[in-house]
Amino acid sequence: MKISVLAALLLAAAVLPAAAQSGPSLQEQMACRGDASKFCAEHIGKPPQMNACLRENKSKLSDSCRKVVESRGG
């Protein structure tokens, strides 16, 4: 259980890193967690590449993640 929680936190930290002055909220991170794993797993831990991957896959993202990506300029 501890490993899966740690993995989720690491994934969430990698999703949509700092834009402008503040990073994504936990709610935003969780909105994209599944999509990040599904479409961009190879970019976990690489924030710039993760952002680009999520933008490139925007049409495939869940509604909640798509809204986060769009709100952050994607």
FIDREN-813869 format. One record per atom (N, C-alpha, C): residue number from 1; residue in one letter; x negated, y, z negated; atom name. Coordinates in nm, 4 decimals, always signed. Layout:
BEGIN
MILO, i, aa, east, north, up, at
MILO, NUM, A, X, Y, Z, CA
...
! end
This chain:
BEGIN
MILO, i, aa, east, north, up, at
MILO, 1, M, -0.0821, -0.1194, +0.0000, N
MILO, 1, M, +0.0000, +0.0000, +0.0000, CA
MILO, 1, M, -0.0866, +0.1259, +0.0000, C
MILO, 2, K, -0.1911, +0.1284, -0.0832, N
MILO, 2, K, -0.2769, +0.2458, -0.0906, CA
MILO, 2, K, -0.3434, +0.2732, +0.0435, C
MILO, 3, I, -0.3807, +0.1682, +0.1144, N
MILO, 3, I, -0.4468, +0.1859, +0.2439, CA
MILO, 3, I, -0.3512, +0.2490, +0.3441, C
MILO, 4, S, -0.2248, +0.2047, +0.3458, N
MILO, 4, S, -0.1306, +0.2613, +0.4428, CA
MILO, 4, S, -0.0990, +0.4074, +0.4095, C
MILO, 5, V, -0.0940, +0.4422, +0.2830, N
MILO, 5, V, -0.0710, +0.5813, +0.2449, CA
MILO, 5, V, -0.1904, +0.6663, +0.2871, C
MILO, 6, L, -0.3102, +0.6151, +0.2639, N
MILO, 6, L, -0.4306, +0.6881, +0.3042, CA
MILO, 6, L, -0.4339, +0.7045, +0.4555, C
MILO, 7, A, -0.4007, +0.5991, +0.5282, N
MILO, 7, A, -0.3987, +0.6072, +0.6745, CA
MILO, 7, A, -0.2978, +0.7102, +0.7208, C
MILO, 8, A, -0.1815, +0.7127, +0.6583, N
MILO, 8, A, -0.0795, +0.8104, +0.6956, CA
MILO, 8, A, -0.1278, +0.9526, +0.6693, C
MILO, 9, L, -0.1945, +0.9729, +0.5579, N
MILO, 9, L, -0.2458, +1.1070, +0.5269, CA
MILO, 9, L, -0.3547, +1.1494, +0.6253, C
MILO, 10, L, -0.4419, +1.0565, +0.6604, N
MILO, 10, L, -0.5470, +1.0890, +0.7567, CA
MILO, 10, L, -0.4868, +1.1213, +0.8926, C
MILO, 11, L, -0.3867, +1.0449, +0.9321, N
MILO, 11, L, -0.3199, +1.0718, +1.0584, CA
MILO, 11, L, -0.2507, +1.2072, +1.0540, C
MILO, 12, A, -0.1811, +1.2327, +0.9462, N
MILO, 12, A, -0.1104, +1.3599, +0.9337, CA
MILO, 12, A, -0.2072, +1.4769, +0.9369, C
MILO, 13, A, -0.3236, +1.4619, +0.8769, N
MILO, 13, A, -0.4232, +1.5690, +0.8769, CA
MILO, 13, A, -0.4780, +1.5933, +1.0165, C
MILO, 14, A, -0.4751, +1.4918, +1.0999, N
MILO, 14, A, -0.5293, +1.5042, +1.2350, CA
MILO, 14, A, -0.4294, +1.5645, +1.3321, C
MILO, 15, V, -0.3016, +1.5555, +1.2993, N
MILO, 15, V, -0.1971, +1.6005, +1.3904, CA
MILO, 15, V, -0.1821, +1.7520, +1.3840, C
MILO, 16, L, -0.1907, +1.8123, +1.4984, N
MILO, 16, L, -0.1693, +1.9563, +1.5125, CA
MILO, 16, L, -0.2436, +2.0390, +1.4083, C
MILO, 17, P, -0.3736, +2.0375, +1.4120, N
MILO, 17, P, -0.4512, +2.1141, +1.3148, CA
MILO, 17, P, -0.4347, +2.2643, +1.3331, C
MILO, 18, A, -0.5012, +2.3361, +1.2492, N
MILO, 18, A, -0.4868, +2.4806, +1.2342, CA
MILO, 18, A, -0.4615, +2.5555, +1.3636, C
MILO, 19, A, -0.3532, +2.6243, +1.3644, N
MILO, 19, A, -0.3208, +2.7143, +1.4733, CA
MILO, 19, A, -0.3173, +2.8536, +1.4118, C
MILO, 20, A, -0.3875, +2.9446, +1.4740, N
MILO, 20, A, -0.3986, +3.0803, +1.4214, CA
MILO, 20, A, -0.4576, +3.0750, +1.2812, C
MILO, 21, Q, -0.3775, +3.1168, +1.1790, N
MILO, 21, Q, -0.4330, +3.1269, +1.0446, CA
MILO, 21, Q, -0.3950, +3.0115, +0.9544, C
MILO, 22, S, -0.2917, +2.9387, +0.9893, N
MILO, 22, S, -0.2491, +2.8324, +0.8992, CA
MILO, 22, S, -0.2314, +2.7022, +0.9749, C
MILO, 23, G, -0.2576, +2.5945, +0.9050, N
MILO, 23, G, -0.2405, +2.4624, +0.9639, CA
MILO, 23, G, -0.0947, +2.4219, +0.9584, C
MILO, 24, P, -0.0665, +2.3080, +1.0154, N
MILO, 24, P, +0.0715, +2.2595, +1.0162, CA
MILO, 24, P, +0.1160, +2.2210, +0.8759, C
MILO, 25, S, +0.2418, +2.2400, +0.8514, N
MILO, 25, S, +0.2977, +2.1984, +0.7227, CA
MILO, 25, S, +0.3073, +2.0464, +0.7193, C
MILO, 26, L, +0.3257, +1.9927, +0.6025, N
MILO, 26, L, +0.3419, +1.8485, +0.5889, CA
MILO, 26, L, +0.4631, +1.8019, +0.6695, C
MILO, 27, Q, +0.5680, +1.8814, +0.6694, N
MILO, 27, Q, +0.6889, +1.8479, +0.7461, CA
MILO, 27, Q, +0.6562, +1.8398, +0.8956, C
MILO, 28, E, +0.5774, +1.9344, +0.9463, N
MILO, 28, E, +0.5381, +1.9320, +1.0873, CA
MILO, 28, E, +0.4511, +1.8105, +1.1173, C
MILO, 29, Q, +0.3592, +1.7818, +1.0283, N
MILO, 29, Q, +0.2717, +1.6666, +1.0472, CA
MILO, 29, Q, +0.3528, +1.5378, +1.0520, C
MILO, 30, M, +0.4462, +1.5243, +0.9613, N
MILO, 30, M, +0.5274, +1.4027, +0.9566, CA
MILO, 30, M, +0.6192, +1.3921, +1.0782, C
MILO, 31, A, +0.6620, +1.5053, +1.1333, N
MILO, 31, A, +0.7470, +1.5035, +1.2520, CA
MILO, 31, A, +0.6748, +1.4427, +1.3713, C
MILO, 32, C, +0.5438, +1.4543, +1.3746, N
MILO, 32, C, +0.4654, +1.4055, +1.4890, CA
MILO, 32, C, +0.3858, +1.2794, +1.4579, C
MILO, 33, R, +0.3961, +1.2295, +1.3393, N
MILO, 33, R, +0.3159, +1.1144, +1.2997, CA
MILO, 33, R, +0.3354, +0.9945, +1.3924, C
MILO, 34, G, +0.4577, +0.9559, +1.4166, N
MILO, 34, G, +0.4860, +0.8410, +1.5021, CA
MILO, 34, G, +0.4421, +0.8634, +1.6454, C
MILO, 35, D, +0.4694, +0.9823, +1.6976, N
MILO, 35, D, +0.4309, +1.0144, +1.8350, CA
MILO, 35, D, +0.2795, +1.0169, +1.8497, C
MILO, 36, A, +0.2113, +1.0699, +1.7502, N
MILO, 36, A, +0.0652, +1.0740, +1.7553, CA
MILO, 36, A, +0.0084, +0.9322, +1.7607, C
MILO, 37, S, +0.0646, +0.8437, +1.6812, N
MILO, 37, S, +0.0185, +0.7044, +1.6816, CA
MILO, 37, S, +0.0498, +0.6353, +1.8134, C
MILO, 38, K, +0.1668, +0.6645, +1.8672, N
MILO, 38, K, +0.2123, +0.5967, +1.9884, CA
MILO, 38, K, +0.1395, +0.6441, +2.1137, C
MILO, 39, F, +0.1235, +0.7743, +2.1290, N
MILO, 39, F, +0.0708, +0.8299, +2.2531, CA
MILO, 39, F, -0.0751, +0.8758, +2.2460, C
MILO, 40, C, -0.1244, +0.9020, +2.1263, N
MILO, 40, C, -0.2552, +0.9673, +2.1149, CA
MILO, 40, C, -0.3451, +0.9043, +2.0093, C
MILO, 41, A, -0.3288, +0.7771, +1.9819, N
MILO, 41, A, -0.4028, +0.7117, +1.8737, CA
MILO, 41, A, -0.5540, +0.7259, +1.8888, C
MILO, 42, E, -0.6017, +0.7279, +2.0120, N
MILO, 42, E, -0.7463, +0.7375, +2.0325, CA
MILO, 42, E, -0.8030, +0.8734, +1.9908, C
MILO, 43, H, -0.7152, +0.9692, +1.9627, N
MILO, 43, H, -0.7602, +1.1034, +1.9253, CA
MILO, 43, H, -0.7430, +1.1334, +1.7767, C
MILO, 44, I, -0.7051, +1.0332, +1.6978, N
MILO, 44, I, -0.6904, +1.0543, +1.5534, CA
MILO, 44, I, -0.8261, +1.0942, +1.4966, C
MILO, 45, G, -0.8257, +1.2009, +1.4199, N
MILO, 45, G, -0.9498, +1.2527, +1.3632, CA
MILO, 45, G, -1.0213, +1.3514, +1.4532, C
MILO, 46, K, -0.9614, +1.3808, +1.5682, N
MILO, 46, K, -1.0186, +1.4753, +1.6645, CA
MILO, 46, K, -0.9113, +1.5803, +1.6958, C
MILO, 47, P, -0.8955, +1.6783, +1.6077, N
MILO, 47, P, -0.7848, +1.7733, +1.6208, CA
MILO, 47, P, -0.7684, +1.8392, +1.7577, C
MILO, 48, P, -0.8728, +1.8912, +1.8212, N
MILO, 48, P, -0.8500, +1.9561, +1.9511, CA
MILO, 48, P, -0.7966, +1.8584, +2.0562, C
MILO, 49, Q, -0.8516, +1.7372, +2.0576, N
MILO, 49, Q, -0.8058, +1.6378, +2.1537, CA
MILO, 49, Q, -0.6636, +1.5921, +2.1222, C
MILO, 50, M, -0.6301, +1.5811, +1.9937, N
MILO, 50, M, -0.4947, +1.5421, +1.9538, CA
MILO, 50, M, -0.3946, +1.6468, +2.0008, C
MILO, 51, N, -0.4265, +1.7728, +1.9803, N
MILO, 51, N, -0.3363, +1.8791, +2.0252, CA
MILO, 51, N, -0.3148, +1.8711, +2.1758, C
MILO, 52, A, -0.4226, +1.8559, +2.2500, N
MILO, 52, A, -0.4117, +1.8473, +2.3961, CA
MILO, 52, A, -0.3291, +1.7260, +2.4369, C
MILO, 53, C, -0.3508, +1.6146, +2.3721, N
MILO, 53, C, -0.2774, +1.4922, +2.4044, CA
MILO, 53, C, -0.1281, +1.5089, +2.3774, C
MILO, 54, L, -0.0946, +1.5674, +2.2643, N
MILO, 54, L, +0.0468, +1.5883, +2.2341, CA
MILO, 54, L, +0.1109, +1.6835, +2.3354, C
MILO, 55, R, +0.0389, +1.7877, +2.3745, N
MILO, 55, R, +0.0920, +1.8797, +2.4765, CA
MILO, 55, R, +0.1111, +1.8071, +2.6091, C
MILO, 56, E, +0.0143, +1.7230, +2.6470, N
MILO, 56, E, +0.0227, +1.6492, +2.7740, CA
MILO, 56, E, +0.1380, +1.5499, +2.7743, C
MILO, 57, N, +0.1748, +1.5012, +2.6591, N
MILO, 57, N, +0.2816, +1.4023, +2.6473, CA
MILO, 57, N, +0.4124, +1.4624, +2.5970, C
MILO, 58, K, +0.4242, +1.5932, +2.6039, N
MILO, 58, K, +0.5390, +1.6621, +2.5456, CA
MILO, 58, K, +0.6725, +1.6052, +2.5920, C
MILO, 59, S, +0.6831, +1.5678, +2.7175, N
MILO, 59, S, +0.8109, +1.5168, +2.7685, CA
MILO, 59, S, +0.8477, +1.3811, +2.7084, C
MILO, 60, K, +0.7516, +1.3111, +2.6511, N
MILO, 60, K, +0.7752, +1.1795, +2.5921, CA
MILO, 60, K, +0.7963, +1.1850, +2.4413, C
MILO, 61, L, +0.7702, +1.3001, +2.3798, N
MILO, 61, L, +0.7740, +1.3121, +2.2349, CA
MILO, 61, L, +0.9169, +1.3107, +2.1819, C
MILO, 62, S, +0.9293, +1.2745, +2.0553, N
MILO, 62, S, +1.0585, +1.2846, +1.9872, CA
MILO, 62, S, +1.0986, +1.4321, +1.9829, C
MILO, 63, D, +1.2269, +1.4556, +1.9661, N
MILO, 63, D, +1.2743, +1.5944, +1.9612, CA
MILO, 63, D, +1.2049, +1.6740, +1.8512, C
MILO, 64, S, +1.1895, +1.6126, +1.7342, N
MILO, 64, S, +1.1291, +1.6863, +1.6228, CA
MILO, 64, S, +0.9831, +1.7214, +1.6503, C
MILO, 65, C, +0.9087, +1.6302, +1.7091, N
MILO, 65, C, +0.7681, +1.6586, +1.7389, CA
MILO, 65, C, +0.7576, +1.7596, +1.8537, C
MILO, 66, R, +0.8415, +1.7454, +1.9528, N
MILO, 66, R, +0.8396, +1.8402, +2.0655, CA
MILO, 66, R, +0.8624, +1.9827, +2.0142, C
MILO, 67, K, +0.9520, +1.9993, +1.9192, N
MILO, 67, K, +0.9779, +2.1324, +1.8628, CA
MILO, 67, K, +0.8535, +2.1863, +1.7919, C
MILO, 68, V, +0.7835, +2.0983, +1.7212, N
MILO, 68, V, +0.6611, +2.1408, +1.6528, CA
MILO, 68, V, +0.5561, +2.1843, +1.7563, C
MILO, 69, V, +0.5362, +2.1033, +1.8581, N
MILO, 69, V, +0.4371, +2.1353, +1.9621, CA
MILO, 69, V, +0.4733, +2.2681, +2.0281, C
MILO, 70, E, +0.5999, +2.2868, +2.0619, N
MILO, 70, E, +0.6421, +2.4120, +2.1256, CA
MILO, 70, E, +0.6264, +2.5311, +2.0319, C
MILO, 71, S, +0.6524, +2.5122, +1.9038, N
MILO, 71, S, +0.6394, +2.6230, +1.8082, CA
MILO, 71, S, +0.4945, +2.6647, +1.7881, C
MILO, 72, R, +0.4027, +2.5750, +1.8257, N
MILO, 72, R, +0.2600, +2.6024, +1.8125, CA
MILO, 72, R, +0.1948, +2.6328, +1.9465, C
MILO, 73, G, +0.2783, +2.6742, +2.0429, N
MILO, 73, G, +0.2256, +2.7217, +2.1694, CA
MILO, 73, G, +0.2071, +2.6159, +2.2767, C
MILO, 74, G, +0.2579, +2.4958, +2.2528, N
MILO, 74, G, +0.2391, +2.3878, +2.3496, CA
MILO, 74, G, +0.3547, +2.3675, +2.4417, C
! end
